[in-house]
């Protein structure tokens, strides 16, 4: 059961943290005094969410490889 929990964390929570980081970055962007821009909002969400999604996928692949190695030995 712990294995499926790890996969869920890697594929759901890490990208969600990335999207939230994008929203926080946009809030900081607005607090600095830059004009409101929907394009900047979407870009920050896409970049942070994309980076964290890639991190989650890489972590999932690593987890699967480690599980396979443990089962083979």
Helices and strands as residue ranges (DSSP letters): H 2-8, I 9-13, H 14-32, H 38-72
